[in-house]
Every structure is written in C-alpha cells, then in structure tokens.
C-alpha cells in the first residue's frame, strides 16, 4: 500500500517528466532526491511510465522519460518522423537514408571499446557528409560482391541512389533537395531533442551528455542494440 503523500509526490514527478522529458538534479533537487531515495516513489513513477508506454531511467544525475518504440503519442511514429527528417514528398527510401545518416553519425562518435563508448568529442559537418558517401559506396560494393540484397524491402543500393540523387553545393543550403540541407534537417531534429549541439559557424557536431548516457546505458546495451539492428534491417514491402 502506498500513502497519499507518496502518490502525490510520484504524480508530481511524472507530470514534470511529461512536460520536460527529463528531470535534472541540479534544477530540481527536491524532486530528484525524493525519486532517488524513496523506493516507493520511484516504483510509482516507473509504474506510471509503464502505463503510458514509457521507461523511466536515471543516468548521471538526470532522470529521463523514454517513450517505447511503439509509443506514437509521446514518441514518433514512422510517418511523423519521416515528415520531421525528410522533405514533404519523402518515401521510405528517404526515411531509411535519414536513419543511415543518424547511424553513421553515432558509429563515428561512439566506437570505443573502453569504459565509455565515446571515441571522439565532435565531428565536422563536412567530414560527416564524406563519411556517409564513402560508407554507402562500400556497402553497395559489398552488397554486389556478396549478392546479399533481399528480394523485397530497401537495400543499400536504394539508399545510395537517394543520396546520389540529392544535389550538392559548397554553400550551406538548407533545402532538403541538397545533401547539405538533408543532413542539416536531421541535425536540427537531433539538436531539438537535446542529443547534439550543432555549431554551424564552426562546422561542428558535438554530442550532449544526454546522448552519451543513452549510448552507454541504453542504446549500446546488448539487448537493445540487437533489437535496434533488427528494426533497422527489417524487411518492409513498399
């Protein structure tokens, strides 16, 4: 049995998480202490999260509300995410290209086998564009050599065709018909989610502590990593 006070405090904490997505110890010391030091309150907050299709996780002085993959209300459906990341007439190939860009960015920053998976503190925008181009070329070459392309769904060759179809410019165009604009839209989305800082004047993409925590404790958790791989390479009929 929980007391009325515990229910009230847990509800206040969960409502704060719904509004803000995270609860930082330095900003909300009392709420953070109540969650961390009172097991009943913690369990109640986690239970409310489960009922709303979310996980509640605490990493390095921050409590996060993390919508589950199928939570289209607090998270993003595939269609909604496609609209955020790609141009309005985007198809599945555009969507998978955007996911390839994100995975490439993550793999370049988080490739360490040490205590932390983080291997570099930033990546240059222009460098990211070149890496995406090179990785797609390598993936298509391997696909052709090994003949592993599936009979249905989206293959590397399809993703590469969409990338090559985008124009390129030396200017920092934000139009999504350009490679630069396509990637900038993705980076702006990640910045709005507080996962990176995109410093345009210095051409730098810097991961935030939030992303560091997610990668070390959530994304690169073995079970989650395998599930993400399956989701990304899932065969889908267009």
Secondary structure, 3 states (H helix, E strand, C coil): CCCHHHHHHHHHHHHHHHHHCEEECCCCHHHHHHHHHCHHHHHHHHHHHHHCCEEEEEECCEEEEEECCCCCCCCCCHHHHHHHHCCCCCCHHHHHHHHHHHHHHHHHHCCCCCCCCCCCCCEEHHHHHHHHHHHHHHHHHHHHHHCCCCCCCCCHHHHHHHHHHCECCCCCCCCCCEHHHHHHHHHHHHHHCCCEEEEHHHCEEEECHHHHHHHHHHHCCHHHHHHHHHHHCCCCCC
